[in-house]
């Protein structure tokens, strides 16, 4: 398959079963054939795996070890858990230092098969999961002590402890967006944060706003500038000049833009919401 990774399947005797041998691929263009990542809460993926099977998602959670395997990891948020599968060899490289931290990953979600066979596929014999997704490593079979839904990832970003990375209803934390907007520029995301008025607390550089109606959304020390839509909706309106309104939480959906050290959300939707779990406010 020219232009795609080369994956080889070695069949080692009937008693030994089928084994997948992976030839390290060139530097990847992360999941290009699966389209842009869709921000999704980890719990939604974990509890609705079939809905997200083979979907490119963006989510975050706490990185944990998997006691029964050194090849895979766990991504957890509360009681929701996903199996993390590295897309590249040498999964331990750079990961141990992030254990116990909240990380953000763009990954392809896949439900683990209960049992898979070796099947004729593309003029060769391949495991069923490898035939279905030839750009990704083969899936392991499901186990009772493993999460039933997996995420296959190329890399991960440290977005801090749980206190500084409270996830929005959409899987992306405002802290992660404010820390490094580069992966999200031009994409539409949803984040949750506290209304901070017209930069009432000096969270952003003075004069960094684009228009006189821009306002600030923040979590802890992290903040982004919201442009294009006022902080109001049917039956409610927040005053950008009144500090009494800065106790209100908002969920904002918009396209990510960046100018210098300031991240902007060109908002398409703004709604009132409640504080997310593990928020530090």
ChimeraX commands (.cxc) that place a marker at each C-alpha (Angstrom):
marker #1 position 0.00,0.00,0.00 radius 0.5
marker #1 position 1.98,2.92,-1.33 radius 0.5
marker #1 position 1.64,6.09,0.75 radius 0.5
marker #1 position 0.44,4.15,3.79 radius 0.5
marker #1 position 2.30,2.51,6.62 radius 0.5
marker #1 position 3.65,-0.99,6.16 radius 0.5
marker #1 position 2.30,-3.46,8.70 radius 0.5
marker #1 position 3.34,-7.10,8.49 radius 0.5
marker #1 position 1.57,-10.05,10.02 radius 0.5
marker #1 position 3.70,-13.02,11.02 radius 0.5
marker #1 position 1.84,-16.27,11.47 radius 0.5
marker #1 position 3.90,-18.42,13.81 radius 0.5
marker #1 position 2.57,-21.98,13.78 radius 0.5
marker #1 position -0.90,-23.14,14.75 radius 0.5
marker #1 position -0.03,-23.53,18.43 radius 0.5
marker #1 position 1.63,-20.15,18.72 radius 0.5
marker #1 position -1.27,-18.34,17.06 radius 0.5
marker #1 position -1.08,-15.12,15.08 radius 0.5
marker #1 position 1.34,-12.36,16.00 radius 0.5
marker #1 position 1.54,-8.90,14.56 radius 0.5
marker #1 position 4.99,-7.56,13.71 radius 0.5
marker #1 position 5.12,-3.79,13.29 radius 0.5
marker #1 position 7.63,-2.06,11.05 radius 0.5
marker #1 position 8.21,1.47,12.45 radius 0.5
marker #1 position 6.49,3.96,10.13 radius 0.5
marker #1 position 7.81,7.32,8.96 radius 0.5
marker #1 position 6.76,10.42,10.92 radius 0.5
marker #1 position 2.95,10.30,10.78 radius 0.5
marker #1 position 0.38,12.79,9.65 radius 0.5
marker #1 position -1.79,12.10,12.65 radius 0.5
marker #1 position -4.93,10.24,11.59 radius 0.5
marker #1 position -5.43,12.39,8.48 radius 0.5
marker #1 position -7.84,9.92,6.90 radius 0.5
marker #1 position -10.13,10.08,9.98 radius 0.5
marker #1 position -10.77,13.81,9.66 radius 0.5
marker #1 position -10.28,16.50,12.33 radius 0.5
marker #1 position -10.63,15.50,16.00 radius 0.5
marker #1 position -14.02,15.90,17.62 radius 0.5
marker #1 position -13.89,17.24,21.23 radius 0.5
marker #1 position -15.67,14.66,23.40 radius 0.5
marker #1 position -15.82,14.04,27.14 radius 0.5
marker #1 position -13.92,10.95,28.22 radius 0.5
marker #1 position -17.01,9.52,29.96 radius 0.5
marker #1 position -19.06,9.82,26.75 radius 0.5
marker #1 position -16.50,7.74,24.88 radius 0.5
marker #1 position -16.17,5.20,27.70 radius 0.5
marker #1 position -19.92,4.63,28.10 radius 0.5
marker #1 position -20.93,4.96,24.44 radius 0.5
marker #1 position -18.07,3.18,22.71 radius 0.5
marker #1 position -20.06,1.95,19.72 radius 0.5
marker #1 position -21.12,5.50,18.93 radius 0.5
marker #1 position -17.49,6.63,18.74 radius 0.5
marker #1 position -15.97,3.52,17.15 radius 0.5
marker #1 position -13.30,4.64,14.62 radius 0.5
marker #1 position -13.98,8.33,15.34 radius 0.5
marker #1 position -11.08,10.79,15.72 radius 0.5
marker #1 position -11.65,12.39,19.13 radius 0.5
marker #1 position -9.96,14.90,21.39 radius 0.5
marker #1 position -10.29,14.29,25.11 radius 0.5
marker #1 position -8.39,14.40,28.38 radius 0.5
marker #1 position -8.03,12.53,31.64 radius 0.5
marker #1 position -5.56,11.25,34.21 radius 0.5
marker #1 position -2.80,9.03,32.84 radius 0.5
marker #1 position -2.42,5.77,34.77 radius 0.5
marker #1 position -0.48,2.53,34.42 radius 0.5
marker #1 position -2.10,-0.74,33.42 radius 0.5
marker #1 position -0.90,-3.34,35.93 radius 0.5
marker #1 position -1.42,-6.29,33.60 radius 0.5
marker #1 position 0.48,-4.85,30.62 radius 0.5
marker #1 position 3.50,-2.65,29.86 radius 0.5
marker #1 position 2.28,-2.05,26.31 radius 0.5
marker #1 position -0.83,-0.05,27.15 radius 0.5
marker #1 position -2.01,2.59,29.63 radius 0.5
marker #1 position -5.22,3.87,31.19 radius 0.5
marker #1 position -6.83,7.28,30.70 radius 0.5
marker #1 position -9.33,7.96,33.46 radius 0.5
marker #1 position -11.79,10.59,34.55 radius 0.5
marker #1 position -13.56,9.60,37.74 radius 0.5
marker #1 position -14.91,6.10,37.23 radius 0.5
marker #1 position -14.74,6.33,33.42 radius 0.5
marker #1 position -11.69,4.56,31.94 radius 0.5
marker #1 position -10.25,4.05,28.45 radius 0.5
marker #1 position -7.42,1.82,27.26 radius 0.5
marker #1 position -4.60,3.89,25.72 radius 0.5
marker #1 position -2.83,2.22,22.80 radius 0.5
marker #1 position 0.34,3.88,21.40 radius 0.5
marker #1 position 0.35,4.16,17.62 radius 0.5
marker #1 position 4.15,4.03,17.57 radius 0.5
marker #1 position 6.60,1.49,19.03 radius 0.5
marker #1 position 8.37,2.04,22.36 radius 0.5
marker #1 position 5.28,3.17,24.29 radius 0.5
marker #1 position 7.19,3.90,27.51 radius 0.5
marker #1 position 9.28,6.68,25.96 radius 0.5
marker #1 position 8.39,10.00,27.59 radius 0.5
marker #1 position 5.24,8.62,29.19 radius 0.5
marker #1 position 6.42,7.67,32.68 radius 0.5
marker #1 position 7.03,11.29,33.64 radius 0.5
marker #1 position 3.37,12.08,32.87 radius 0.5
marker #1 position 1.86,9.33,35.01 radius 0.5
marker #1 position -0.65,10.76,37.45 radius 0.5
marker #1 position -0.99,13.95,35.42 radius 0.5
marker #1 position -3.98,15.11,33.39 radius 0.5
marker #1 position -3.13,14.79,29.72 radius 0.5
marker #1 position -4.87,15.68,26.48 radius 0.5
marker #1 position -4.81,13.34,23.50 radius 0.5
marker #1 position -6.10,13.35,19.95 radius 0.5
marker #1 position -6.79,9.71,19.19 radius 0.5
marker #1 position -8.94,7.24,17.28 radius 0.5
marker #1 position -11.50,5.55,19.52 radius 0.5
marker #1 position -12.09,1.84,18.91 radius 0.5
marker #1 position -14.06,-0.84,20.74 radius 0.5
marker #1 position -11.95,-3.88,21.63 radius 0.5
marker #1 position -13.08,-7.06,19.82 radius 0.5
marker #1 position -14.10,-10.03,21.95 radius 0.5
marker #1 position -12.24,-12.31,19.54 radius 0.5
marker #1 position -10.76,-11.66,16.12 radius 0.5
marker #1 position -9.58,-13.93,13.36 radius 0.5
marker #1 position -6.89,-13.72,10.73 radius 0.5
marker #1 position -8.62,-12.94,7.45 radius 0.5
marker #1 position -7.60,-12.48,3.78 radius 0.5
marker #1 position -7.24,-8.75,3.27 radius 0.5
marker #1 position -5.45,-6.72,0.59 radius 0.5
marker #1 position -3.75,-9.78,-0.88 radius 0.5
marker #1 position -2.41,-10.87,2.51 radius 0.5
marker #1 position -3.54,-12.32,5.83 radius 0.5
marker #1 position -4.32,-9.76,8.52 radius 0.5
marker #1 position -6.02,-9.60,11.88 radius 0.5
marker #1 position -9.55,-8.26,11.49 radius 0.5
marker #1 position -8.84,-5.01,13.32 radius 0.5
marker #1 position -5.76,-4.44,11.16 radius 0.5
marker #1 position -7.77,-5.06,8.03 radius 0.5
marker #1 position -10.36,-2.52,9.18 radius 0.5
marker #1 position -7.77,0.12,10.17 radius 0.5
marker #1 position -4.51,-0.53,8.27 radius 0.5
marker #1 position -3.01,2.82,9.40 radius 0.5
marker #1 position -3.27,1.82,13.08 radius 0.5
marker #1 position -1.79,-0.99,15.16 radius 0.5
marker #1 position -3.91,-4.09,15.60 radius 0.5
marker #1 position -6.28,-4.10,18.55 radius 0.5
marker #1 position -5.80,-6.58,21.38 radius 0.5
marker #1 position -8.76,-8.77,22.25 radius 0.5
marker #1 position -10.96,-7.57,25.09 radius 0.5
marker #1 position -10.27,-8.69,28.66 radius 0.5
marker #1 position -12.49,-8.56,31.71 radius 0.5
marker #1 position -9.92,-6.49,33.62 radius 0.5
marker #1 position -9.47,-3.92,30.81 radius 0.5
marker #1 position -11.72,-1.07,29.66 radius 0.5
marker #1 position -13.77,-2.20,26.64 radius 0.5
marker #1 position -13.07,0.98,24.64 radius 0.5
marker #1 position -9.61,2.09,23.50 radius 0.5
marker #1 position -7.89,5.23,22.21 radius 0.5
marker #1 position -5.01,4.87,19.75 radius 0.5
marker #1 position -2.77,7.94,20.00 radius 0.5
marker #1 position 0.44,9.38,18.55 radius 0.5
marker #1 position 1.28,11.81,21.35 radius 0.5
marker #1 position -0.04,13.45,24.46 radius 0.5
marker #1 position 0.06,16.91,26.00 radius 0.5
marker #1 position 0.45,17.57,29.70 radius 0.5
marker #1 position -2.32,19.97,30.70 radius 0.5
marker #1 position -1.46,20.00,34.40 radius 0.5
marker #1 position -3.02,18.60,37.52 radius 0.5
marker #1 position -6.75,18.02,37.74 radius 0.5
marker #1 position -7.16,21.35,39.51 radius 0.5
marker #1 position -5.83,23.38,36.59 radius 0.5
marker #1 position -7.32,21.33,33.81 radius 0.5
marker #1 position -11.01,21.09,34.53 radius 0.5
marker #1 position -12.45,19.69,31.31 radius 0.5
marker #1 position -15.22,21.44,29.49 radius 0.5
marker #1 position -18.38,19.69,28.26 radius 0.5
marker #1 position -16.59,18.62,25.11 radius 0.5
marker #1 position -13.38,17.11,26.43 radius 0.5
marker #1 position -11.04,20.09,25.97 radius 0.5
marker #1 position -9.94,22.07,29.01 radius 0.5
marker #1 position -9.61,25.81,28.83 radius 0.5
marker #1 position -6.18,25.45,30.47 radius 0.5
marker #1 position -4.97,23.23,27.62 radius 0.5
marker #1 position -6.29,25.67,25.03 radius 0.5
marker #1 position -4.74,28.71,26.72 radius 0.5
marker #1 position -1.39,26.97,27.29 radius 0.5
marker #1 position -0.89,25.90,23.67 radius 0.5
marker #1 position -3.51,26.85,21.09 radius 0.5
marker #1 position -1.41,25.64,18.14 radius 0.5
marker #1 position -3.10,22.20,17.71 radius 0.5
marker #1 position -6.54,23.83,17.73 radius 0.5
marker #1 position -6.11,26.94,15.54 radius 0.5
marker #1 position -8.83,26.97,12.89 radius 0.5
marker #1 position -10.83,24.27,14.69 radius 0.5
marker #1 position -14.12,24.62,16.52 radius 0.5
marker #1 position -13.94,23.65,20.19 radius 0.5
marker #1 position -16.10,23.88,23.31 radius 0.5
marker #1 position -14.65,24.97,26.65 radius 0.5
marker #1 position -16.02,25.90,30.06 radius 0.5
marker #1 position -14.74,28.76,32.21 radius 0.5
marker #1 position -15.55,31.63,34.52 radius 0.5
marker #1 position -16.73,34.89,33.06 radius 0.5
marker #1 position -14.01,37.51,33.68 radius 0.5
marker #1 position -15.64,40.51,32.07 radius 0.5
marker #1 position -13.63,42.99,30.04 radius 0.5
marker #1 position -10.33,41.63,31.41 radius 0.5
marker #1 position -11.40,42.77,34.88 radius 0.5
marker #1 position -8.63,40.84,36.63 radius 0.5
marker #1 position -5.81,41.54,34.20 radius 0.5
marker #1 position -5.63,37.90,33.05 radius 0.5
marker #1 position -4.62,38.95,29.54 radius 0.5
marker #1 position -2.17,41.55,28.31 radius 0.5
marker #1 position -3.65,45.06,28.37 radius 0.5
marker #1 position -4.70,46.16,24.89 radius 0.5
marker #1 position -4.73,42.63,23.48 radius 0.5
marker #1 position -8.44,42.68,22.70 radius 0.5
marker #1 position -9.47,42.86,19.05 radius 0.5
marker #1 position -12.70,44.78,19.48 radius 0.5
marker #1 position -14.25,46.90,22.26 radius 0.5
marker #1 position -16.78,44.13,22.89 radius 0.5
marker #1 position -14.28,41.29,23.50 radius 0.5
marker #1 position -14.46,39.64,26.91 radius 0.5
marker #1 position -12.45,37.08,28.90 radius 0.5
marker #1 position -13.11,33.47,29.89 radius 0.5
marker #1 position -10.80,31.96,32.52 radius 0.5
marker #1 position -9.97,28.99,34.76 radius 0.5
marker #1 position -7.40,29.71,37.45 radius 0.5
marker #1 position -4.40,31.43,35.89 radius 0.5
marker #1 position -5.44,30.47,32.34 radius 0.5
marker #1 position -7.56,32.72,30.16 radius 0.5
marker #1 position -8.70,33.22,26.57 radius 0.5
marker #1 position -10.33,36.17,24.86 radius 0.5
marker #1 position -13.83,35.68,23.45 radius 0.5
marker #1 position -14.79,37.70,20.40 radius 0.5
marker #1 position -17.73,37.88,18.01 radius 0.5
marker #1 position -20.55,37.16,20.48 radius 0.5
marker #1 position -21.61,38.92,23.72 radius 0.5
marker #1 position -22.02,37.07,27.06 radius 0.5
marker #1 position -25.78,36.87,26.86 radius 0.5
marker #1 position -28.63,34.60,25.84 radius 0.5
marker #1 position -32.36,34.17,26.11 radius 0.5
marker #1 position -33.36,35.51,29.52 radius 0.5
marker #1 position -29.86,36.38,30.75 radius 0.5
marker #1 position -27.06,38.88,30.20 radius 0.5
marker #1 position -23.71,39.39,31.94 radius 0.5
marker #1 position -22.15,42.82,32.33 radius 0.5
marker #1 position -18.49,42.93,31.18 radius 0.5
marker #1 position -17.84,45.83,33.56 radius 0.5
marker #1 position -19.43,44.31,36.70 radius 0.5
marker #1 position -17.31,42.09,38.94 radius 0.5
marker #1 position -20.40,40.63,40.54 radius 0.5
marker #1 position -21.02,38.67,37.33 radius 0.5
marker #1 position -17.60,37.02,37.42 radius 0.5
marker #1 position -18.91,34.15,39.56 radius 0.5
marker #1 position -20.87,32.81,36.59 radius 0.5
marker #1 position -19.67,29.82,34.54 radius 0.5
marker #1 position -20.10,29.83,30.78 radius 0.5
marker #1 position -19.79,27.19,28.09 radius 0.5
marker #1 position -18.42,28.69,24.89 radius 0.5
marker #1 position -18.21,27.08,21.45 radius 0.5
marker #1 position -16.14,28.81,18.83 radius 0.5
marker #1 position -13.31,28.74,16.30 radius 0.5
marker #1 position -9.83,29.02,17.77 radius 0.5
marker #1 position -7.59,31.89,16.62 radius 0.5
marker #1 position -4.33,33.17,18.04 radius 0.5
marker #1 position -2.50,36.47,17.92 radius 0.5
marker #1 position 0.90,36.53,19.59 radius 0.5
marker #1 position 0.53,35.18,23.12 radius 0.5
marker #1 position -3.26,35.59,23.24 radius 0.5
marker #1 position -5.73,32.86,22.30 radius 0.5
marker #1 position -9.06,33.96,20.88 radius 0.5
marker #1 position -12.35,32.10,20.58 radius 0.5
marker #1 position -14.55,33.46,17.80 radius 0.5
marker #1 position -17.73,32.40,19.54 radius 0.5
marker #1 position -20.69,30.83,17.77 radius 0.5
marker #1 position -22.51,29.80,20.96 radius 0.5
marker #1 position -22.44,31.03,24.59 radius 0.5
marker #1 position -24.56,29.43,27.31 radius 0.5
marker #1 position -24.73,29.55,31.09 radius 0.5
marker #1 position -23.51,26.40,32.83 radius 0.5
marker #1 position -22.22,25.11,36.16 radius 0.5
marker #1 position -18.67,24.58,37.42 radius 0.5
marker #1 position -17.04,21.46,35.91 radius 0.5
marker #1 position -15.67,18.71,38.08 radius 0.5
marker #1 position -12.20,19.25,39.53 radius 0.5
marker #1 position -12.28,22.97,38.83 radius 0.5
marker #1 position -9.94,25.08,40.89 radius 0.5
marker #1 position -12.38,27.94,41.37 radius 0.5
marker link #1:1,2 radius 0.2
marker link #1:2,3 radius 0.2
marker link #1:3,4 radius 0.2
marker link #1:4,5 radius 0.2
marker link #1:5,6 radius 0.2
marker link #1:6,7 radius 0.2
marker link #1:7,8 radius 0.2
marker link #1:8,9 radius 0.2
marker link #1:9,10 radius 0.2
marker link #1:10,11 radius 0.2
marker link #1:11,12 radius 0.2
marker link #1:12,13 radius 0.2
marker link #1:13,14 radius 0.2
marker link #1:14,15 radius 0.2
marker link #1:15,16 radius 0.2
marker link #1:16,17 radius 0.2
marker link #1:17,18 radius 0.2
marker link #1:18,19 radius 0.2
marker link #1:19,20 radius 0.2
marker link #1:20,21 radius 0.2
marker link #1:21,22 radius 0.2
marker link #1:22,23 radius 0.2
marker link #1:23,24 radius 0.2
marker link #1:24,25 radius 0.2
marker link #1:25,26 radius 0.2
marker link #1:26,27 radius 0.2
marker link #1:27,28 radius 0.2
marker link #1:28,29 radius 0.2
marker link #1:29,30 radius 0.2
marker link #1:30,31 radius 0.2
marker link #1:31,32 radius 0.2
marker link #1:32,33 radius 0.2
marker link #1:33,34 radius 0.2
marker link #1:34,35 radius 0.2
marker link #1:35,36 radius 0.2
marker link #1:36,37 radius 0.2
marker link #1:37,38 radius 0.2
marker link #1:38,39 radius 0.2
marker link #1:39,40 radius 0.2
marker link #1:40,41 radius 0.2
marker link #1:41,42 radius 0.2
marker link #1:42,43 radius 0.2
marker link #1:43,44 radius 0.2
marker link #1:44,45 radius 0.2
marker link #1:45,46 radius 0.2
marker link #1:46,47 radius 0.2
marker link #1:47,48 radius 0.2
marker link #1:48,49 radius 0.2
marker link #1:49,50 radius 0.2
marker link #1:50,51 radius 0.2
marker link #1:51,52 radius 0.2
marker link #1:52,53 radius 0.2
marker link #1:53,54 radius 0.2
marker link #1:54,55 radius 0.2
marker link #1:55,56 radius 0.2
marker link #1:56,57 radius 0.2
marker link #1:57,58 radius 0.2
marker link #1:58,59 radius 0.2
marker link #1:59,60 radius 0.2
marker link #1:60,61 radius 0.2
marker link #1:61,62 radius 0.2
marker link #1:62,63 radius 0.2
marker link #1:63,64 radius 0.2
marker link #1:64,65 radius 0.2
marker link #1:65,66 radius 0.2
marker link #1:66,67 radius 0.2
marker link #1:67,68 radius 0.2
marker link #1:68,69 radius 0.2
marker link #1:69,70 radius 0.2
marker link #1:70,71 radius 0.2
marker link #1:71,72 radius 0.2
marker link #1:72,73 radius 0.2
marker link #1:73,74 radius 0.2
marker link #1:74,75 radius 0.2
marker link #1:75,76 radius 0.2
marker link #1:76,77 radius 0.2
marker link #1:77,78 radius 0.2
marker link #1:78,79 radius 0.2
marker link #1:79,80 radius 0.2
marker link #1:80,81 radius 0.2
marker link #1:81,82 radius 0.2
marker link #1:82,83 radius 0.2
marker link #1:83,84 radius 0.2
marker link #1:84,85 radius 0.2
marker link #1:85,86 radius 0.2
marker link #1:86,87 radius 0.2
marker link #1:87,88 radius 0.2
marker link #1:88,89 radius 0.2
marker link #1:89,90 radius 0.2
marker link #1:90,91 radius 0.2
marker link #1:91,92 radius 0.2
marker link #1:92,93 radius 0.2
marker link #1:93,94 radius 0.2
marker link #1:94,95 radius 0.2
marker link #1:95,96 radius 0.2
marker link #1:96,97 radius 0.2
marker link #1:97,98 radius 0.2
marker link #1:98,99 radius 0.2
marker link #1:99,100 radius 0.2
marker link #1:100,101 radius 0.2
marker link #1:101,102 radius 0.2
marker link #1:102,103 radius 0.2
marker link #1:103,104 radius 0.2
marker link #1:104,105 radius 0.2
marker link #1:105,106 radius 0.2
marker link #1:106,107 radius 0.2
marker link #1:107,108 radius 0.2
marker link #1:108,109 radius 0.2
marker link #1:109,110 radius 0.2
marker link #1:110,111 radius 0.2
marker link #1:111,112 radius 0.2
marker link #1:112,113 radius 0.2
marker link #1:113,114 radius 0.2
marker link #1:114,115 radius 0.2
marker link #1:115,116 radius 0.2
marker link #1:116,117 radius 0.2
marker link #1:117,118 radius 0.2
marker link #1:118,119 radius 0.2
marker link #1:119,120 radius 0.2
marker link #1:120,121 radius 0.2
marker link #1:121,122 radius 0.2
marker link #1:122,123 radius 0.2
marker link #1:123,124 radius 0.2
marker link #1:124,125 radius 0.2
marker link #1:125,126 radius 0.2
marker link #1:126,127 radius 0.2
marker link #1:127,128 radius 0.2
marker link #1:128,129 radius 0.2
marker link #1:129,130 radius 0.2
marker link #1:130,131 radius 0.2
marker link #1:131,132 radius 0.2
marker link #1:132,133 radius 0.2
marker link #1:133,134 radius 0.2
marker link #1:134,135 radius 0.2
marker link #1:135,136 radius 0.2
marker link #1:136,137 radius 0.2
marker link #1:137,138 radius 0.2
marker link #1:138,139 radius 0.2
marker link #1:139,140 radius 0.2
marker link #1:140,141 radius 0.2
marker link #1:141,142 radius 0.2
marker link #1:142,143 radius 0.2
marker link #1:143,144 radius 0.2
marker link #1:144,145 radius 0.2
marker link #1:145,146 radius 0.2
marker link #1:146,147 radius 0.2
marker link #1:147,148 radius 0.2
marker link #1:148,149 radius 0.2
marker link #1:149,150 radius 0.2
marker link #1:150,151 radius 0.2
marker link #1:151,152 radius 0.2
marker link #1:152,153 radius 0.2
marker link #1:153,154 radius 0.2
marker link #1:154,155 radius 0.2
marker link #1:155,156 radius 0.2
marker link #1:156,157 radius 0.2
marker link #1:157,158 radius 0.2
marker link #1:158,159 radius 0.2
marker link #1:159,160 radius 0.2
marker link #1:160,161 radius 0.2
marker link #1:161,162 radius 0.2
marker link #1:162,163 radius 0.2
marker link #1:163,164 radius 0.2
marker link #1:164,165 radius 0.2
marker link #1:165,166 radius 0.2
marker link #1:166,167 radius 0.2
marker link #1:167,168 radius 0.2
marker link #1:168,169 radius 0.2
marker link #1:169,170 radius 0.2
marker link #1:170,171 radius 0.2
marker link #1:171,172 radius 0.2
marker link #1:172,173 radius 0.2
marker link #1:173,174 radius 0.2
marker link #1:174,175 radius 0.2
marker link #1:175,176 radius 0.2
marker link #1:176,177 radius 0.2
marker link #1:177,178 radius 0.2
marker link #1:178,179 radius 0.2
marker link #1:179,180 radius 0.2
marker link #1:180,181 radius 0.2
marker link #1:181,182 radius 0.2
marker link #1:182,183 radius 0.2
marker link #1:183,184 radius 0.2
marker link #1:184,185 radius 0.2
marker link #1:185,186 radius 0.2
marker link #1:186,187 radius 0.2
marker link #1:187,188 radius 0.2
marker link #1:188,189 radius 0.2
marker link #1:189,190 radius 0.2
marker link #1:190,191 radius 0.2
marker link #1:191,192 radius 0.2
marker link #1:192,193 radius 0.2
marker link #1:193,194 radius 0.2
marker link #1:194,195 radius 0.2
marker link #1:195,196 radius 0.2
marker link #1:196,197 radius 0.2
marker link #1:197,198 radius 0.2
marker link #1:198,199 radius 0.2
marker link #1:199,200 radius 0.2
marker link #1:200,201 radius 0.2
marker link #1:201,202 radius 0.2
marker link #1:202,203 radius 0.2
marker link #1:203,204 radius 0.2
marker link #1:204,205 radius 0.2
marker link #1:205,206 radius 0.2
marker link #1:206,207 radius 0.2
marker link #1:207,208 radius 0.2
marker link #1:208,209 radius 0.2
marker link #1:209,210 radius 0.2
marker link #1:210,211 radius 0.2
marker link #1:211,212 radius 0.2
marker link #1:212,213 radius 0.2
marker link #1:213,214 radius 0.2
marker link #1:214,215 radius 0.2
marker link #1:215,216 radius 0.2
marker link #1:216,217 radius 0.2
marker link #1:217,218 radius 0.2
marker link #1:218,219 radius 0.2
marker link #1:219,220 radius 0.2
marker link #1:220,221 radius 0.2
marker link #1:221,222 radius 0.2
marker link #1:222,223 radius 0.2
marker link #1:223,224 radius 0.2
marker link #1:224,225 radius 0.2
marker link #1:225,226 radius 0.2
marker link #1:226,227 radius 0.2
marker link #1:227,228 radius 0.2
marker link #1:228,229 radius 0.2
marker link #1:229,230 radius 0.2
marker link #1:230,231 radius 0.2
marker link #1:231,232 radius 0.2
marker link #1:232,233 radius 0.2
marker link #1:233,234 radius 0.2
marker link #1:234,235 radius 0.2
marker link #1:235,236 radius 0.2
marker link #1:236,237 radius 0.2
marker link #1:237,238 radius 0.2
marker link #1:238,239 radius 0.2
marker link #1:239,240 radius 0.2
marker link #1:240,241 radius 0.2
marker link #1:241,242 radius 0.2
marker link #1:242,243 radius 0.2
marker link #1:243,244 radius 0.2
marker link #1:244,245 radius 0.2
marker link #1:245,246 radius 0.2
marker link #1:246,247 radius 0.2
marker link #1:247,248 radius 0.2
marker link #1:248,249 radius 0.2
marker link #1:249,250 radius 0.2
marker link #1:250,251 radius 0.2
marker link #1:251,252 radius 0.2
marker link #1:252,253 radius 0.2
marker link #1:253,254 radius 0.2
marker link #1:254,255 radius 0.2
marker link #1:255,256 radius 0.2
marker link #1:256,257 radius 0.2
marker link #1:257,258 radius 0.2
marker link #1:258,259 radius 0.2
marker link #1:259,260 radius 0.2
marker link #1:260,261 radius 0.2
marker link #1:261,262 radius 0.2
marker link #1:262,263 radius 0.2
marker link #1:263,264 radius 0.2
marker link #1:264,265 radius 0.2
marker link #1:265,266 radius 0.2
marker link #1:266,267 radius 0.2
marker link #1:267,268 radius 0.2
marker link #1:268,269 radius 0.2
marker link #1:269,270 radius 0.2
marker link #1:270,271 radius 0.2
marker link #1:271,272 radius 0.2
marker link #1:272,273 radius 0.2
marker link #1:273,274 radius 0.2
marker link #1:274,275 radius 0.2
marker link #1:275,276 radius 0.2
marker link #1:276,277 radius 0.2
marker link #1:277,278 radius 0.2
marker link #1:278,279 radius 0.2
marker link #1:279,280 radius 0.2
marker link #1:280,281 radius 0.2
view
